[in-house]
Amino acid sequence: MSKDRRLLVGLAALAALVLGGLGFLVWSEYGTIEAARLDVETVRTQLGVGRKLIAGTAELERDVIVLRETEQAIKEILPDDKDLNELIRDLQAFERSSEVQITSIKKKDPSLARRKEAEAFEKATYELVLEGDAFEVLTFLDLVEGHRRFLRIPTIHWTAGGEHALERDGRAVHTVKLEIETFVYKPQSGPVLVKIDGYARKRELLLGEIAHHREALAVEHFDYRGQRGRRDPWVDPRVPRTAEGSSGLPVAEQIECVDALVVRAAAARALWTALERQGTLYVEQVRLRAELESALTTLEDDLRKLAAEGAISYPIAETRLRREVSEPMAALRASFRATSAPTGPPAETLRALLASMHASIEEGKPKLALQTLAGVESELALVREDPLRQGLIDSLRAAAEDARALIDFQSIELRISGIAIQDGAPPVAVINGRALGEGDVVATDLVVGSIRSGEIEFIFRGLVLVSRF
């Protein structure tokens, strides 16, 4: 091979070697460029995530602040373990306030409805059985649903009282079975709270939204206004027109009469409660005592009249009158006397009793007048060195003598057959088959006073009594 040929081959080999090196360098740089491009895409993605995180931080901070401030409201309406233990005492207080009777109370086993996952709100359910009339039960339900904590009644079963119980007790006592449900707030342990820069300032800006969330969580309260003239819907409203075998008031009027007396008895008890309250000023005590004395006196007088007239004979009304008026007022009178100074009845009471006795005598009911006096007879001896009250007592005793005289007069048989009145002649009446004129004696202590058309006036033991026919 010539020298020139070898030179060409060497140059060609060198050129191929140079081209291969350049190709390798180009390939290496291409890989570096691709890696750099991937790095750029990664950075761009991270920048996008960062921008989203920065954009959502303000919203997240707002939600966290509202949640932290609202959590206190949740704690206020949902009991913790300590408050849950006090719930039983609250229910017992509601029992006394509403006058129902709780016959059974037990906590429902929470394991039956417990989930596997831990929750911040743990349900607590109590099953109650109670007895009372419709309005007592409704009062109890109102107290439960108006409790400062969140309580609800998901189920209720009502069994109406029977007719026999109504006649026996004077009121319808229903049996009610219900569930009372609440939730115990037990937030789960989590990460440590993150400090939010400028928390107080940001909280001030969110006060409106925080108040809105708190208001949505608050327990809403409704005013229960009681019976307000409504009837018990679980009691048959139909009643007989008159009580069987009775000539008293119609049944509807008997019920209305007893209702009014029950209201007055409740007012008297309220006065007694106010009088017993600690810290009542002396002047207020004097006023309350006077009002209570007046209320008891008029109530007792009306009860005596109803008893004397036999006006209340319907079994339900009669039982209710005894259980809710007569017996409680007798006990209240005994308690009132026990706390009163031994000075006897006040003058106002004596005047009221005297007016009642006179009214009974004028109506021809002397026995009722004597019963009125008998109610305070044992206390009259306590009045000493009080001319005003002593004069009233003398008037009471005089009225009692008049009542006894009237009773004796009513026991005398008087058969008036007729009268004869002529001009120029004295009038004559035929009494017990005898023709008698004015001034004639009919029987012992009984004299004809005057004879007029349709009536004869008798004088008996100093009393002027008129007999009409």
C-alpha positions in Angstrom: 0.0 0.0 0.0 1.4 3.3 -1.0 2.1 6.0 1.5 -0.8 8.2 0.2 -3.3 5.4 0.7 -2.3 4.8 4.3 -2.6 8.5 5.0 -6.2 8.5 3.6 -7.2 5.5 5.7 -5.7 7.1 8.8 -7.6 10.3 8.2 -10.8 8.4 7.6 -10.4 6.4 10.8 -9.6 9.7 12.7 -12.7 11.3 11.2 -14.9 8.4 12.3 -13.5 8.5 15.8 -14.2 12.2 16.0 -17.7 11.8 14.7 -18.4 9.0 17.2 -17.1 11.2 20.1 -19.3 14.1 19.0 -22.3 11.8 18.7 -21.7 10.5 22.3 -21.4 14.0 23.6 -24.7 15.0 21.8 -26.5 12.0 23.2 -25.2 12.7 26.8 -26.4 16.4 26.5 -29.8 15.3 25.3 -30.3 13.1 28.4 -29.2 16.0 30.6 -31.7 18.3 28.8 -34.5 15.7 29.3 -33.7 15.4 33.0 -33.7 19.2 33.3 -37.1 19.3 31.5 -38.5 16.8 34.0 -37.1 18.8 36.9 -38.8 21.9 35.5 -42.2 20.1 35.2 -41.8 18.9 38.8 -41.1 22.4 40.0 -44.1 23.7 38.1 -46.3 21.1 39.7 -45.0 22.0 43.2 -45.5 25.6 42.4 -49.2 24.9 41.5 -49.7 22.9 44.7 -48.1 25.7 46.7 -50.3 28.3 45.0 -53.4 26.3 45.8 -52.2 25.8 49.4 -51.6 29.5 49.8 -55.0 30.3 48.2 -56.8 27.9 50.5 -54.9 28.9 53.7 -57.2 31.9 54.3 -60.3 29.7 53.9 -58.9 27.0 56.1 -58.0 29.5 58.8 -61.5 30.9 58.7 -63.0 27.5 59.1 -60.7 26.6 61.9 -61.4 29.8 63.8 -65.2 29.4 63.4 -64.9 25.8 64.6 -62.8 26.6 67.6 -65.2 29.3 68.7 -68.3 27.2 68.0 -66.9 24.2 70.0 -67.7 26.1 73.2 -71.4 26.3 72.2 -71.4 22.6 71.6 -70.0 22.0 75.0 -72.7 24.2 76.5 -75.7 22.3 74.9 -74.3 18.8 75.1 -73.5 17.3 78.6 -70.3 15.8 79.7 -70.1 12.8 82.0 -70.7 14.9 85.1 -73.7 16.7 83.7 -75.1 13.4 82.5 -75.1 12.1 86.0 -77.0 15.2 87.1 -79.6 14.6 84.4 -81.5 12.2 86.7 -81.8 14.9 89.3 -83.0 17.3 86.7 -85.7 14.9 85.7 -86.7 14.4 89.3 -87.0 18.2 89.7 -89.2 18.3 86.5 -91.3 15.6 88.2 -92.0 17.8 91.2 -92.6 20.9 89.1 -95.1 19.3 86.8 -96.7 17.1 89.5 -96.4 13.9 87.4 -95.2 10.7 89.0 -92.2 8.9 87.5 -92.7 5.2 88.1 -89.7 3.9 86.2 -86.5 5.4 84.8 -83.5 3.5 83.4 -80.7 4.1 81.0 -80.8 2.3 77.7 -77.7 0.1 76.9 -75.6 2.2 74.4 -73.7 -0.9 73.2 -76.7 -2.0 71.1 -76.2 1.0 68.8 -72.5 1.7 69.3 -70.4 1.8 66.1 -66.9 0.4 65.7 -65.4 3.8 64.9 -64.8 6.3 67.7 -67.1 9.3 67.4 -67.1 12.7 69.0 -70.8 12.4 69.9 -71.9 9.5 72.1 -75.7 9.0 72.3 -77.3 8.6 75.8 -80.9 7.5 76.0 -83.2 7.1 79.1 -86.5 5.2 79.2 -89.1 6.7 81.5 -92.6 5.7 82.5 -94.7 8.4 84.2 -98.3 9.0 85.3 -100.3 12.2 85.3 -103.1 14.0 83.6 -102.7 15.4 80.1 -101.6 18.9 81.2 -99.2 17.6 83.9 -97.5 15.4 81.3 -97.4 18.2 78.7 -95.8 20.4 81.4 -93.2 17.7 82.0 -92.5 17.4 78.3 -92.1 21.2 78.0 -89.6 21.2 80.8 -87.6 18.4 79.2 -87.5 20.1 75.7 -86.7 23.5 77.3 -83.8 22.2 79.3 -80.5 24.2 79.0 -78.9 21.1 77.5 -80.0 19.5 74.2 -82.6 16.9 75.0 -85.1 15.4 72.7 -88.0 12.9 72.9 -87.8 10.6 69.9 -90.6 8.2 70.9 -93.6 8.4 73.2 -96.4 5.9 74.0 -99.6 7.2 75.6 -102.1 5.0 77.4 -105.2 6.8 78.5 -106.6 6.4 82.0 -109.7 4.3 82.5 -113.2 5.6 83.5 -113.0 3.8 86.9 -109.8 5.6 87.8 -111.4 8.9 86.7 -114.3 8.4 89.1 -112.0 7.2 91.9 -109.4 10.0 91.7 -111.5 12.8 90.2 -109.1 13.2 87.4 -107.8 11.2 84.4 -104.3 9.7 85.2 -102.6 8.5 82.0 -99.6 6.3 81.7 -96.9 7.6 79.4 -93.8 5.7 78.3 -91.2 7.8 76.5 -87.5 8.0 75.6 -85.3 11.0 76.4 -82.2 11.2 74.2 -79.1 13.4 74.4 -75.5 13.2 73.2 -72.3 13.4 75.2 -69.6 15.5 73.5 -66.3 13.7 73.6 -63.9 15.1 71.1 -61.2 12.6 70.0 -57.5 13.4 70.7 -55.8 14.7 67.6 -52.8 16.8 66.6 -51.7 19.8 68.7 -53.5 22.9 67.8 -51.6 25.1 65.3 -51.1 28.7 66.2 -52.8 31.1 63.8 -51.0 34.4 63.4 -53.2 37.4 64.2 -55.9 35.1 65.7 -57.7 37.7 67.8 -57.9 40.2 64.8 -59.1 37.5 62.4 -61.6 36.3 65.1 -63.1 39.9 65.4 -63.6 39.9 61.6 -65.6 36.6 61.9 -67.8 37.5 64.8 -70.9 37.6 62.7 -70.4 34.2 61.2 -69.5 32.8 64.7 -72.7 34.2 66.2 -74.7 32.7 63.3 -73.3 29.2 64.0 -73.8 29.6 67.7 -77.4 30.7 67.2 -78.0 27.6 65.0 -76.7 25.4 67.8 -78.7 27.0 70.6 -81.6 25.1 72.1 -84.8 26.9 71.0 -87.4 27.5 73.8 -91.2 27.8 73.4 -93.5 29.0 76.2 -96.0 26.4 77.2 -99.1 28.2 78.4 -100.9 25.4 80.1 -104.4 24.3 79.8 -105.9 27.7 78.7 -109.5 26.3 78.6 -108.6 23.2 76.6 -110.0 19.8 77.7 -108.1 16.6 78.1 -108.3 14.9 74.7 -107.8 11.5 76.2 -111.0 11.8 78.3 -114.5 11.2 77.0 -116.1 14.7 77.0 -119.6 13.4 77.2 -121.1 13.7 80.7 -124.7 13.1 81.9 -126.9 16.1 82.2 -127.5 15.4 85.9 -125.9 13.1 88.4 -127.9 9.9 88.9 -130.2 10.1 91.8 -129.4 13.8 92.5 -131.4 17.0 92.5 -128.2 19.2 92.6 -126.6 21.3 89.9 -126.3 19.9 86.3 -123.1 18.0 85.9 -121.6 20.6 83.6 -122.2 23.3 86.2 -120.8 21.0 88.9 -117.6 20.6 86.9 -117.3 24.3 86.3 -117.9 25.1 89.9 -115.2 22.6 91.0 -112.8 24.0 88.4 -113.2 27.5 89.8 -112.7 26.2 93.4 -109.5 24.4 92.3 -108.1 27.6 90.9 -108.9 29.5 94.1 -107.3 26.7 96.2 -104.2 27.0 94.1 -104.1 30.7 94.7 -104.4 30.1 98.4 -101.5 27.7 98.3 -99.4 30.3 96.4 -100.1 32.8 99.2 -98.9 30.3 101.8 -95.8 29.5 99.8 -95.0 33.2 99.6 -95.6 33.6 103.3 -93.2 30.7 104.1 -90.5 32.1 101.9 -87.4 33.1 103.8 -86.5 36.8 103.9 -90.1 38.1 103.5 -90.4 41.5 105.1 -92.7 41.9 108.1 -95.0 44.3 106.3 -95.3 41.8 103.5 -96.0 39.0 105.9 -98.9 41.0 107.4 -100.4 41.6 104.0 -100.0 37.9 102.9 -101.6 36.7 106.2 -104.5 39.0 105.7 -105.0 37.8 102.1 -104.6 34.2 103.0 -107.1 34.5 105.9 -109.6 36.1 103.5 -109.1 33.5 100.8 -109.4 30.6 103.3 -112.5 32.1 104.9 -114.4 32.6 101.7 -113.3 29.2 100.4 -114.5 27.4 103.5 -117.7 29.3 103.5 -118.4 28.2 99.9 -117.5 24.6 100.7 -120.0 24.6 103.6 -122.7 26.0 101.3 -122.1 23.4 98.6 -122.1 20.6 101.2 -125.3 21.9 102.9 -127.1 22.1 99.5 -125.8 18.8 98.2 -124.9 20.7 95.0 -121.8 18.5 94.1 -122.9 14.9 93.6 -121.3 13.8 90.3 -118.7 11.3 91.4 -115.8 12.8 89.4 -116.5 16.3 90.5 -117.1 15.2 94.1 -113.8 13.3 94.2 -111.9 16.2 92.7 -113.4 18.7 95.1 -112.4 16.5 98.0 -108.8 15.7 96.8 -107.9 19.1 95.4 -109.9 21.6 97.5 -111.4 20.3 100.7 -108.6 18.2 102.1 -105.7 20.5 101.0 -107.5 23.6 102.3 -108.1 21.8 105.7 -104.4 21.0 105.9 -103.5 24.5 104.9 -105.8 26.0 107.5 -104.2 23.7 110.2 -100.7 24.8 109.1 -101.7 28.5 109.0 -103.2 28.3 112.5 -100.0 26.6 113.8 -97.9 29.5 112.7 -100.3 32.2 113.8 -100.0 33.9 117.1 -102.8 32.7 119.6 -104.8 35.9 119.3 -107.9 34.5 117.6 -109.4 35.4 114.2 -108.8 38.9 112.9 -111.7 41.4 112.7 -112.0 41.0 108.9 -112.6 37.3 109.2 -115.2 37.8 111.9 -117.0 40.4 109.8 -117.0 38.0 106.8 -118.4 35.2 109.0 -121.1 37.4 110.4 -122.2 38.5 106.9 -122.2 34.8 105.8 -124.3 33.8 108.8 -126.9 36.6 108.2 -127.1 35.6 104.6 -127.7 32.0 105.5 -130.4 32.9 108.0 -132.1 35.2 105.5 -132.1 32.4 102.9 -133.8 30.1 105.5 -130.6 27.9 106.1 -130.0 28.2 109.8 -128.0 25.0 110.0 -125.5 26.4 107.6 -125.2 29.5 109.7 -124.4 27.4 112.8 -121.8 25.4 110.8 -120.1 28.7 109.8 -119.7 29.6 113.5 -118.6 26.1 114.4 -115.6 26.6 112.2 -114.1 29.2 114.5 -115.8 28.4 117.8 -112.6 27.1 119.3 -110.7 30.3 118.5 -113.2 32.8 119.8 -112.0 32.4 123.4 -108.5 33.6 122.3 -109.9 37.2 121.7 -109.1 39.1 124.8 -109.1 42.8 125.6 -110.2 43.8 122.1 -113.5 45.6 122.2 -113.9 45.7 118.5 -113.5 41.9 118.0 -115.4 41.1 121.2 -118.4 43.1 119.8 -118.2 41.1 116.6 -118.1 37.9 118.6 -121.2 39.0 120.5 -122.9 39.6 117.1 -121.9 36.1 115.9 -123.3 34.5 119.0 -126.5 36.6 118.6 -126.8 35.4 115.0 -126.3 31.8 116.2 -129.2 32.3 118.7 -131.3 33.6 115.8 -130.3 30.5 113.7 -131.3 28.2 116.5 -134.6 30.0 116.9 -135.2 29.7 113.2 -134.5 25.9 113.4 -137.1 25.6 116.2 -139.6 27.7 114.2 -139.1 25.4 111.1 -139.8 22.4 113.3 -143.2 23.7 114.2 -146.0 22.3 112.1 -147.9 25.2 110.4 -150.8 24.4 108.1 -152.2 27.6 106.7 -155.6 26.9 105.0 -156.3 30.5 104.0 -156.8 34.1 105.1 -159.7 36.5 105.1 -159.2 40.3 104.6 -162.2 42.6 104.6 -162.5 46.4 104.8 -163.5 47.4 108.3 -162.8 44.0 109.8 -159.5 42.6 111.3 -157.8 40.0 109.0 -158.1 36.4 110.0 -156.0 33.4 109.0 -156.8 29.7 109.3 -153.8 28.1 110.9 -153.7 24.4 111.9 -157.6 24.4 111.6 -158.0 27.5 113.9 -159.1 31.0 112.9 -156.5 33.3 114.4 -156.1 37.0 114.2 -153.1 39.3 114.7 -151.7 39.0 118.2 -153.1 35.5 118.8 -150.9 32.7 120.1 -150.3 29.8 117.7 -148.0 27.8 120.0 -145.4 28.3 122.7 -143.4 31.5 122.0 -145.2 31.8 118.6 -147.6 34.7 118.0 -149.3 35.9 114.8 -147.8 39.3 114.0 -149.6 40.5 111.0 -151.7 39.0 108.2 -151.3 40.3 104.6 -152.3 39.0 101.3 -150.2 36.0 100.4 -148.1 36.0 103.6 -148.3 35.9 107.4 -145.8 37.5 109.7 -145.0 35.6 112.9 -143.2 36.7 116.0 -141.0 33.9 117.5 -138.6 34.5 120.4 -138.1 38.1 119.4 -137.7 37.3 115.7 -140.0 38.5 113.0 -140.5 35.6 110.5 -142.6 35.7 107.4 -144.4 32.6 106.0 -145.5 33.0 102.4 -148.1 30.7 100.7 
